[in-house]
């Protein structure tokens, strides 16, 4: 399961743009290249999972709306072979910024069940043993 879909890309950016970005045949076929979209979506999932892995169990079992929005912005950016227009680039940079904030805990995903349970440990271990010198056995010396 990917965080975004071809249908989501088409709904947000329009069929014409997706065809223009994916139809790389010569002469152009005028259709969406599903393989190119699948590659971009899988790359997008890898980027998202890479950022979220520190705070959440990936892949996310339930896709929050924030992640779908981020995934669409990254995927359409990845579909560009050449420099994208400013809006696409700004959306991509905003998506990466949002992923950094999610990883840092500044932004919390709406699907709260995806956070891993804390172990409660800090990594420091203390062994409590009987003290060889105590107030009772040092009577007369103090």
Secondary structure, 3 states (H helix, E strand, C coil): CCCCCHHHHHHHHCHHHHHHHHCCCCCCCCCCCHHHHHHHHHHHHHHHHHHHCCCECCCCCCCCHHHHHHHHHHHHHHHCCCCCCHHHHHHHHHHHHHHHHHHHCCCCCCCHHHECCCCCCCCCCCCCCCCCCCCCCCCCCC
